[in-house]
Amino acid sequence: MPNKHFCQGPTCHEKTTQDRFLKSRGVVRGRYALFNLDREHDSYCKRGKYFCSTRCESDWLDHHMDNIEQGRPIEFIRHRRESGGYEKRTETSDDYFGRPYSRTSIQRINGTDN
């Protein structure tokens, strides 16, 4: 396991990208944070130790702003979150000149609830 926290973004584990997809189990996983825990302390690295991107950082702040204003505790995510029920699909088509090409996408399998 790398020397990193898991991304704290509330929907990081629901975004279907190639690097988050685990084909063998059909799940989309959350990412690790951007920077290692032992990175030197500067203003950006402090935030980068908890989020994989500024998008996840902004989503977390939007989701938890009421709790911050009221002084309520916010749970720290200590395990890698997953969303199941996905599969990788490859579609083959012809381009404008009639040459075949393939396009790969990650899609939710019908009939699964997560």
Secondary structure as UniProt FT lines:
FT   TURN            10..11
FT   HELIX           12..14
FT   TURN            18..20
FT   STRAND          21..22
FT   TURN            23..26
FT   STRAND          27..29
FT   TURN            37..38
FT   HELIX           43..48
FT   TURN            49..50
FT   HELIX           54..70
FT   STRAND          82..84
FT   STRAND          86..94
FT   TURN            96..97
FT   STRAND          100..108
FT   TURN            110..111
//
